[in-house]
Amino acid sequence: MFPYSDHSNDFYSGMYSSRPGFKKHIKDGSSALHASSKLLALRAINQSKNDSDIAELLKAQDGLLDIMGVVQDHHAIAGTTSEFVTDDFHFHLTKAIDQNDQVY
């Protein structure tokens, strides 16, 4: 069980309590993705929208969908990734949320 050890003096601890800010950021990204999915559905059934409008909405949502798939990896969500990887995830998630928010 916990703390998990894969070597004699190497322990993983705090896996589910580490990096709470990053976990909150992932939740915010998930909320933005779900909200944009609902708005996309409403706009897609609107007869006044043309194909280019729908394509722009899908493009913004695809970026967020991609990074959400990455940050929900078990290493990222458990906090066992290295700091520079977490920083990179933060950067890409922030960028995708901002692009999504501009369109929606």
C-alpha positions in Angstrom: 0.0 0.0 0.0 1.2 3.5 0.7 3.8 4.9 0.8 4.7 3.0 -2.4 8.3 2.1 -2.9 10.0 0.8 -6.0 13.5 0.8 -4.6 14.8 0.3 -1.1 15.0 4.0 -0.2 12.8 5.5 -2.8 9.2 6.3 -1.8 6.2 7.8 -3.4 4.2 9.7 -0.9 1.6 12.5 -1.1 0.5 11.2 -4.5 -3.1 12.4 -4.1 -2.4 15.5 -2.0 0.5 16.9 -4.0 0.2 19.8 -6.5 -3.4 20.8 -5.5 -3.1 23.9 -7.8 -2.5 21.7 -10.8 -5.4 19.4 -9.9 -7.7 22.5 -9.6 -6.4 23.7 -13.0 -7.4 20.3 -14.5 -10.8 20.6 -13.0 -11.2 24.1 -14.5 -10.2 22.7 -17.9 -12.7 19.9 -17.6 -15.4 22.4 -16.7 -14.5 24.6 -19.7 -14.6 21.6 -22.0 -18.0 20.4 -20.8 -19.4 23.9 -21.1 -18.0 24.4 -24.6 -19.5 21.0 -25.6 -22.9 22.1 -24.6 -22.5 25.5 -26.3 -21.2 23.8 -29.5 -24.3 21.6 -29.6 -26.6 24.6 -29.2 -24.8 26.5 -31.9 -24.6 23.6 -34.2 -28.3 23.1 -34.3 -28.8 26.8 -34.9 -29.8 27.2 -38.5 -28.1 30.5 -38.9 -24.6 29.1 -38.3 -22.6 28.2 -41.4 -20.0 25.5 -41.8 -17.0 27.8 -41.2 -18.5 29.0 -37.9 -18.9 25.4 -36.7 -15.4 24.6 -37.9 -13.9 27.4 -35.8 -15.8 26.2 -32.8 -14.6 22.6 -33.3 -11.0 23.8 -33.8 -11.0 25.6 -30.4 -12.6 22.7 -28.7 -10.2 20.1 -30.2 -7.2 21.9 -28.6 -8.8 21.7 -25.2 -9.9 18.1 -25.7 -6.4 17.1 -26.7 -4.6 18.6 -23.6 -7.3 17.3 -21.3 -6.5 13.8 -22.5 -2.8 14.4 -21.7 -3.2 16.0 -18.2 -5.6 13.3 -17.0 -2.9 10.7 -17.4 -2.4 8.8 -14.1 1.1 10.2 -13.6 0.0 13.8 -14.1 -3.1 13.6 -11.9 -1.3 11.7 -9.1 1.5 14.2 -9.0 4.3 11.8 -9.8 5.5 13.7 -12.9 8.6 15.9 -12.6 8.2 19.7 -12.1 9.2 20.7 -15.6 6.6 18.3 -17.1 3.9 19.7 -14.8 4.9 23.3 -15.8 4.6 22.3 -19.5 1.2 20.8 -18.8 0.1 24.1 -17.1 1.3 26.1 -20.0 -0.5 24.0 -22.6 -3.7 23.7 -20.6 -3.8 27.5 -20.0 -3.3 28.2 -23.7 -6.0 25.7 -24.7 -8.5 27.2 -22.1 -7.8 30.7 -23.3 -8.3 29.8 -27.0 -11.5 28.0 -26.1 -12.8 30.9 -24.1 -12.1 33.4 -26.9 -14.4 31.4 -29.2 -17.1 30.6 -26.7 
